[in-house]
Amino acid sequence: MADATARALDPRWAWQPYRPGKEVPWDIRRVGHLYRRAAFGASYAELEAGLKAGPEALIDQLLKGGPGLAAFDAEMAPLAQNIARYNDAAHLRAWWLARMLHSPHPLQEKITLFWHNHFATSYAKVQSARFMLGQYELLRRHALGAFSELLRAMSSDPAMLIWLDGRDNKKGSPNENYARELMELFSLGIGHYTEKDIREAARAFTGWEIQGTKVVFNAKQHDDGVKTVLGQTGQWDADDIVRICLEQESAAPFLVSKLYRFLISETVTPTPELLTPLAQQFRKSGYDFGALVRTMLSSNLFFSPLVYRTRIKSPVDFSLNIVRGLEGKIGTTALAQALEQLGQNLFSPPSVKGWDGGKSWLNGQTLLFRQNLALALTSTEDARFGRRCDPAALAHKYHKETDTEQVDFFLRLFLQGDVSAEARARLLDYQKHAHQLPAPVYWTEQDIADHRVRSLCYLVLTLPEFQLD
């Protein structure tokens, strides 16, 4: 095991493109792994199509997005306009969940979610759905582009100006909040700057104001004096500070390590040597984030057993994996409310550090809430979701009629077979004896059979393996 781990963490092997072989075949497990990390799960048809396509073609497809994105954006735009007009925070969350579920470019939405946690900004303080939507659009537009451009734009984003008090940052009375988080959380990490760097940088961000729904630069409130930041002296403004931060040796490794945790593993700690080649490539590329994502998703390490199912699903991933797998057509307002119970309220991260992720997602209460949500989605008896996410209808669609076919179908769909023989045997035993359980007298034989299928699907979703990404 030690030798295997050492090899996996050797950068000469880890970041080489994965090539299927006898020991590492392109199989349904790796297709599901890619869809979980780079999207929000997959339907049965997507899994089978991905298996046929092969890794290179599927990764290309995920990075480019599917057809119809412009039409989808046009369809979603009027809803966003109404949400902004009426400052509708509840439907703001539901709107983004609908995008995650239905966008032809799920990887773009997944990386936008990554950036939302990186630049963690909350409606609780901003109190403007318009500004939160504007920040979302900014994150999505740059999600797979140049991080340098995203960071520059974020410095004058209206939601961020409110969230970190940038609109109160005036000449002669600088507010340090944004300068501090720019260095600590957004670009460099703790220990790579001084308090003086923060104070001097704060002066460079003075002058931005919000007038109505517009951000304006008030030159009279900008401190255009000489500043020394991270060893460089000049009449720096906001763009200069971003440039100086990204010129620091710590910037690229800091950002690469955050994406590593998001896409690769939360439990396998990377060594500095492992991340160095990626950090060097990232910096030389002008901070091309899409290229970095491609390198990680295409790598030997990404597809290795060492990092397989080593992340705990976030509430968003947990719920959308179910809905996408079942090809559900649910409304997302109730789903957004359920996610708040599970600990992930979109557009309202808990602090400037965002969600901690990992083990923090699971405790006795949130695990119970996850099981309740899985039951609500699969039972067809919950008024919030009805029959719009029906496992029995899905099994009929794919002609899975026998007990064995149904068990293997749901295990392949949601876990790609990642369960023990004992767990599979217990599920088969349930199917064989479930018809003996009492049922309402008015149920038909088909009602009883469909209920068994729905209960089977629910049991699969409560297996420990389904909690892992």
For each residue, the residues with C-beta under 8 A, 3 or more apart:
1: 4 5
2: 5 6
3: 6 7
4: 1 7 8 305 306
5: 1 2 8 9 268 306
6: 2 3 9 10
7: 3 4 10 13
8: 4 5 13 14 268 300 301 304 306 307
9: 5 6 14 268 270 271 274 301 306
10: 6 7 13 14 274
11: 14 15 273 274 275 276 277
12: 16
13: 7 8 10 16 300 301
14: 8 9 10 11 274 299 300 301
15: 11 277 278 295 299 300 301
16: 12 13 299 300
17: 298 299 300
18: 24 55 298 299 300 302 303
19:
20: 24 25 26 54 55
21: 24 25
22: 25
23:
24: 18 20 21 300 303 304
25: 20 21 22 30
26: 20 30 31 51 54 55
27: 30 31 51
28: 31 32 47 51 412 416 417
29: 32 33 308 416 417 418
30: 25 26 27 33 34 55 303
31: 26 27 28 34 35 42 47 50 51 58 416
32: 28 29 35 36 42 47 415 416
33: 29 30 36 37 303 308 309 416
34: 30 31 37 38 50 55 58 59 62 297
35: 31 32 38 39 41 42 46 47 50
36: 32 33 39 41 313 317 321 469
37: 33 34 263 297 302 311 469
38: 34 35 59 62 106 107 110 263 297
39: 35 36 42 62 106 107 110
40: 100 101 106 109 110 316 317 320 321 324
41: 35 36 317 320 321 322 324 325
42: 31 32 35 39 46 47 50 324 325
43: 46 47 324 325 327
44: 47 48 325 394 398 409 412 413
45: 48 49
46: 35 42 43 49 50
47: 28 31 32 35 42 43 44 50 51 412 413 416
48: 44 45 51 52
49: 45 46 52 53
50: 31 34 35 42 46 47 53 58
51: 26 27 28 31 47 48
52: 48 49
53: 49 50 57 58 61
54: 20 26 57 58
55: 18 20 26 30 34 58 59 298 303
56: 59 60 298
57: 53 54 60 61
58: 31 34 50 53 54 55 61 62
59: 34 38 55 56 62 63 294 297 298
60: 56 57 63 64
61: 53 57 58 64 65 66
62: 34 38 39 58 59 65 106 107 297
63: 59 60 107 144 290 293 294 297
64: 60 61 105
65: 61 62 69 103 104 105 107 108
66: 61 69 104 105
67: 104
68: 71 72 104
69: 65 66 72 73 103 104 105
70: 73 74
71: 68 74 75
72: 68 69 75 76 102 103 104
73: 69 70 76 77
74: 70 71 77
75: 71 72 78
76: 72 73 79 80 95 98 99
77: 73 74 80 81
78: 75 81 82
79: 76 82 83 91 95
80: 76 77 83 84 95 133
81: 77 78 84 85
82: 78 79 85 86 88 91
83: 79 80 86 87 88 91 92 95 129 133
84: 80 81 87 129 130 133
85: 81 82
86: 82 83 129
87: 83 84 127 128 129 130
88: 82 83 91 92 129
89: 92 93 123 129 347
90: 93 94 333 336 337
91: 79 82 83 88 94 95 333
92: 83 88 89 95 96 123 129 132 133 346 347
93: 89 90 96 97 336 339 345 346 347
94: 90 91 97 98 331 332 333 335 336
95: 76 79 80 83 91 92 98 99 332
96: 92 93 99 100 109 136 346 347
97: 93 94 100 101 316 320 332 335 336 339 346
98: 76 94 95 101 102 332
99: 76 95 96 102 103 109
100: 40 96 97 103 106 109 110 113 316 320
101: 40 97 98 320 323 324 332
102: 72 98 99
103: 65 69 72 99 100 106 108 109
104: 65 66 67 68 69 72
105: 64 65 66 69 108 109
106: 38 39 40 62 100 103 109 110
107: 38 39 62 63 65 110 111 144 293
108: 65 103 105 111 112 140 143 144
109: 40 96 99 100 103 105 106 112 113 140
110: 38 39 40 100 106 107 113 114
111: 107 108 114 115 143 144 289 293
112: 108 109 115 116 136 139 140 143
113: 100 109 110 116 117 316
114: 110 111 117 118 143 258 259 262
115: 111 112 118 119 139 142 143 150
116: 112 113 119 120 121 136 139 346 347 349 354
117: 113 114 120 349 354 355 357
118: 114 115 185 186 258 354
119: 115 116 135 139 154 160 186
120: 116 117 185 349 351 352 353 354 355
121: 116 126 132 135 159 160 163 347 349
122: 125 126 163 347 348 349 350
123: 89 92 126 127 128 129 132 347 348
124: 127 348
125: 122 162 163
126: 121 122 123 131 132 159 162 163
127: 87 123 124 162
128: 87 123 131 132 158 159 162
129: 83 84 86 87 88 89 92 123 132 133
130: 84 87 133 134 213
131: 126 128 134 135 157 158 159 162 213
132: 92 121 123 126 128 129 135 136 159 347
133: 80 83 84 92 129 130 136 137
134: 130 131 137 138 157 158 159
135: 119 121 131 132 138 139 157 158 159 160
136: 96 112 116 132 133 139 140 347
137: 133 134 140 141
138: 134 135 141 142 150 153 154 157
139: 112 115 116 119 135 136 142 143 150
140: 108 109 112 136 137 143
141: 137 138 145
142: 115 138 139 145 146 147 149 150 153 289
143: 108 111 112 114 115 139 140 289
144: 63 107 108 111 289 290 293
145: 141 142 149 150 288 289 290
146: 142 149 150 286 287 288 289
147: 142 150 151 246 255 287 288 289
148: 151 152 242 243 246 286 287
149: 142 145 146 152 153
150: 115 138 139 142 145 146 147 153 154 289
151: 147 148 154 155 182 186 187 242 245 246
152: 148 149 155 238 239 242
153: 138 142 149 150 156 157
154: 119 138 150 151 157 160 186
155: 151 152 160 166 178 182 205 208 238 239 241 242
156: 153 160 161 166 208 215 217 238
157: 131 134 135 138 153 154 160 161 215
158: 128 131 134 135 161 162 210 213 215
159: 121 126 128 131 132 134 135 162 163
160: 119 121 135 154 155 156 157 163 164 166 178
161: 156 157 158 164 165 166 167 178 208 210 215
162: 125 126 127 128 131 158 159 165 166 167 210
163: 121 122 125 126 159 160 352
164: 160 161 177 178 181 352
165: 161 162 168 169 175 177 178
166: 155 156 160 161 162 169 175 177 178 205 208
167: 161 162 208 209 210
168: 165 175
169: 165 166 174 175 178 202 205 206 207 208
170: 173 174 175 206 207 221
171: 174 203 206 207 220 221 222 223
172: 223
173: 170
174: 169 170 171 199 202 203 205 206 223
175: 165 166 168 169 170 178 202
176: 179 180 198 199 202
177: 164 165 166 180 181
178: 155 160 161 164 165 166 169 175 181 182 202 205
179: 176 182 183 198 199 201 202 204 205 241
180: 176 177 183 184 198 202
181: 164 177 178 184 185 186 352
182: 151 155 178 179 185 186 187 201 241 242 245
183: 179 180 186 187 188 192 193 197 198 201 245
184: 180 181 188 189 190 193
185: 118 120 181 182 352 353
186: 118 119 151 154 181 182 183
187: 151 182 183 242 245 246 248 251 254 255
188: 183 184 192 193 245 248 250 251 254
189: 184 192 250 254
190: 184
191:
192: 183 188 189 248 250 254
193: 183 184 188 197 198 230
194: 197 198
195: 198 199
196: 199 200 228
197: 183 193 194 200 201 229 230
198: 176 179 180 183 193 194 195 201 202
199: 174 176 179 195 196 202 203
200: 196 197 203 204 227 228 229
201: 179 182 183 197 198 204 205 227 229 236 241
202: 169 174 175 176 178 179 180 198 199 205 206
203: 171 174 199 200 206 223 225 227
204: 179 200 201 223 227 229 236 237 238 240 241
205: 155 166 169 174 178 179 201 202 208 238 241
206: 169 170 171 174 202 203 221 222 223
207: 169 170 171 217 218 219 220 221 222 223
208: 155 156 161 166 167 169 205 215 216 217 218 238
209: 167 215 216 217 218 221
210: 158 161 162 167 213 214 215 216
211: 214 215 216
212:
213: 130 131 158 210
214: 210 211
215: 156 157 158 161 208 209 210 211
216: 208 209 210 211
217: 156 207 208 209 222
218: 207 208 209 221 222
219: 207 222 224
220: 171 207
221: 170 171 206 207 209 218
222: 171 206 207 217 218 219 237
223: 171 172 174 203 204 206 207 227
224: 219 235 237
225: 203 235
226: 233 234 235
227: 200 201 203 204 223 233 234 235 236
228: 196 200 231 232 233
229: 197 200 201 204 232 236 241 244
230: 193 197 244 245 248
231: 228
232: 228 229 236 244
233: 226 227 228
234: 226 227 240
235: 224 225 226 227
236: 201 204 227 229 232 240 241 244
237: 204 222 224 240 241
238: 152 155 156 204 205 208 241 242
239: 152 155 242 243
240: 204 234 236 237 243 244
241: 155 179 182 201 204 205 229 236 237 238 244 245
242: 148 151 152 155 182 187 238 239 245 246
243: 148 239 240 246 247
244: 229 230 232 236 240 241 247 248
245: 151 182 183 187 188 230 241 242 248 251
246: 147 148 151 187 242 243 251 283 287
247: 243 244 251
248: 187 188 192 230 244 245 251
249: 252 253
250: 188 189 192 253 254
251: 187 188 245 246 247 248 254 255 283
252: 249 255 256 279 280 282 283 287
253: 249 250 256 257 272 275 276 279
254: 187 188 189 192 250 251 257 258
255: 147 187 251 252 258 259 282 287
256: 252 253 259 260 275 278 279 282 292
257: 253 254 260 261 270 275
258: 114 118 254 255 261 262
259: 114 255 256 262 263 289 292 293 296
260: 256 257 263 264 265 270 275 296
261: 257 258 264 265 266 357
262: 114 258 259
263: 37 38 259 260 293 296 297 302
264: 260 261 268 270 296 301 302 307
265: 260 261 268 306 307 310 311
266: 261 310 311 312 357 358
267: 310 311 358
268: 5 8 9 264 265 306 307 310
269:
270: 9 257 260 264 274 275
271: 9 274 275
272: 253 275 276
273: 11 276
274: 9 10 11 14 270 271
275: 11 253 256 257 260 270 271 272 278 279
276: 11 253 272 273 279 280
277: 11 15 280 281
278: 15 256 275 281 282 292 295 296
279: 252 253 256 275 276 282 283
280: 252 276 277 283 284
281: 277 278 284 285 291 292 295
282: 252 255 256 278 279 285 287 288 289 291 292
283: 246 251 252 279 280 287
284: 280 281
285: 281 282 288 291 292
286: 146 148
287: 146 147 148 246 252 255 282 283
288: 145 146 147 282 285 291 292
289: 111 142 143 144 145 146 147 150 259 282 292 293
290: 63 144 145 293 294
291: 281 282 285 288 294 295
292: 256 259 278 281 282 285 288 289 295 296
293: 63 107 111 144 259 263 289 290 296 297
294: 59 63 290 291 297 298
295: 15 278 281 291 292 298 299
296: 259 260 263 264 278 292 293 299 301 302
297: 34 37 38 59 62 63 263 293 294 302
298: 17 18 55 56 59 294 295 302
299: 14 15 16 17 18 295 296 302 303
300: 8 13 14 15 16 17 18 24 303 304
301: 8 9 13 14 15 264 296 304 306 307
302: 18 37 263 264 296 297 298 299 307
303: 18 24 30 33 55 299 300
304: 8 24 300 301 307 308
305: 4 308
306: 4 5 8 9 265 268 301 310
307: 8 264 265 268 301 302 304 310
308: 29 33 304 305
309: 33 418 465 468 469
310: 265 266 267 268 306 307 468
311: 37 265 266 267 358 468 469
312: 266 357 358 359 361 362 467 468 469
313: 36 317 318 321 361 466 467 468 469
314: 317 318 344 355 357 361 469
315: 318 319 339 342 343 344 361 366 370
316: 40 97 100 113 319 320 339 344 346
317: 36 40 41 313 314 320 321 469
318: 313 314 315 321 322 342 370 373 466 467
319: 315 316 322 323 335 338 339 342 373 377
320: 40 41 97 100 101 316 317 323 324
321: 36 40 41 313 317 318 324 325 414 466
322: 41 318 319 325 326 328 373 374 377 378 389 414 461
323: 101 319 320 326 328 330 335 377 389
324: 40 41 42 43 101 320 321 327 328
325: 41 42 43 44 321 322 413 414
326: 322 323 377 378 389 390 391 394 457
327: 43 324 394
328: 322 323 324 377 385 388 389
329: 388 389
330: 323 334 335 377 385 388 389
331: 94 334 335 385 388
332: 94 95 97 98 101 335 336
333: 90 91 94 336 337
334: 330 331 337 338 384 385
335: 94 97 319 323 330 331 332 338 339
336: 90 93 94 97 332 333 339 340 346
337: 90 333 334 340 341
338: 319 334 335 341 342 369 373 376
339: 93 97 315 316 319 335 336 342 343 344 345 346
340: 336 337 343 344 345
341: 337 338 366 369
342: 315 318 319 338 339 361 366 369 370 373
343: 315 339 340 355 360 361 366
344: 314 315 316 339 340 355 361
345: 93 339 340 348 349
346: 92 93 96 97 116 316 336 339
347: 89 92 93 96 116 121 122 123 132 136
348: 122 123 124 345
349: 116 117 120 121 122 345 354 355
350: 122 353 354 355
351: 120 354
352: 120 163 164 181 185
353: 120 185 350 356
354: 116 117 118 120 349 350 351
355: 117 120 314 343 344 349 350 360
356: 353 360
357: 117 261 266 312 314 360 361
358: 266 267 311 312 361
359: 312 362
360: 343 355 356 357
361: 312 313 314 315 342 343 344 357 358 366
362: 312 359 366 367 467
363: 366 367
364: 367 368
365: 368 369
366: 315 341 342 343 361 362 363 369 370
367: 362 363 364 370 371 467
368: 364 365 371 372
369: 338 341 342 365 366 372 373
370: 315 318 342 366 367 373 374 467
371: 367 368 374 375 462
372: 368 369 375 376
373: 318 319 322 338 342 369 370 376 377
374: 322 370 371 377 378 458 461 462
375: 371 372 378 379 382 458
376: 338 372 373 379 382 384 385
377: 319 322 323 326 328 330 373 374 382 385 389
378: 322 326 374 375 389 390 391 454 457 458 461
379: 375 376 382 454 458
380: 385 386 387 389 390 392 454
381:
382: 375 376 377 379 385 386
383: 386
384: 334 376
385: 328 330 331 334 376 377 380 382 388 389
386: 380 382 383
387: 380 390 393
388: 328 329 330 331 385
389: 322 323 326 328 329 330 377 378 380 385
390: 326 378 380 387 393 394 454
391: 326 378 394 395 410 453 454 456 457 458
392: 380 395 396 449 450 451 453 454
393: 387 390 396 397
394: 44 326 327 390 391 397 398
395: 391 392 398 400 401 406 409 410 453
396: 392 393 399 400 401
397: 393 394
398: 44 394 395 409
399: 396
400: 395 396 405 406 409
401: 395 396 405 406
402: 405 406
403: 406 407 428 431 432
404: 407 408 428
405: 400 401 402 408 409
406: 395 400 401 402 403 409 410 431 453 456
407: 403 404 410 411 424 427 428 431 456
408: 404 405 411 412 417 424
409: 44 395 398 400 405 406 412 413
410: 391 395 406 407 413 414 456 457 460
411: 407 408 414 415 416 417 419 424 427 460
412: 28 44 47 408 409 415 416 417
413: 44 47 325 409 410
414: 321 322 325 410 411 460 461 466
415: 32 411 412 418 419 460 463 465 466
416: 28 29 31 32 33 47 411 412
417: 28 29 408 411 412
418: 29 309 415 465
419: 411 415 423 424 463 465
420: 423 424
421: 424 425
422: 425 426
423: 419 420 426 427 463
424: 407 408 411 419 420 421 427 428
425: 421 422 428 429
426: 422 423 429 430
427: 407 411 423 424 430 431 456 459 460
428: 403 404 407 424 425 431 432
429: 425 426 432 433
430: 426 427 433 434 455 456 459
431: 403 406 407 427 428 434 452 456
432: 403 428 429
433: 429 430 436 437
434: 430 431 437 451 452 455 456
435: 448 449 452
436: 433
437: 433 434
438:
439: 443 447 448 451
440: 443
441:
442:
443: 439 440 447 448 451
444: 447 448
445: 448 449
446: 449 450
447: 439 443 444 450 451
448: 435 439 443 444 445 451 452
449: 392 435 445 446 452 453
450: 392 446 447 453 454
451: 392 434 439 443 447 448 454 455
452: 431 434 435 448 449 455 456
453: 391 392 395 406 449 450 456 457
454: 378 379 380 390 391 392 450 451 457 458
455: 430 434 451 452 458 459
456: 391 406 407 410 427 430 431 434 452 453 459 460
457: 326 378 391 410 453 454 460 461
458: 374 375 378 379 391 454 455 461 462
459: 427 430 455 456 462 463
460: 410 411 414 415 427 456 457 463 466
461: 322 374 378 414 457 458 466
462: 371 374 458 459 466
463: 415 419 423 459 460 466
464: 467 468
465: 309 415 418 419 468
466: 313 318 321 414 415 460 461 462 463
467: 312 313 318 362 367 370 464
468: 309 310 311 312 313 464 465
469: 36 37 309 311 312 313 314 317
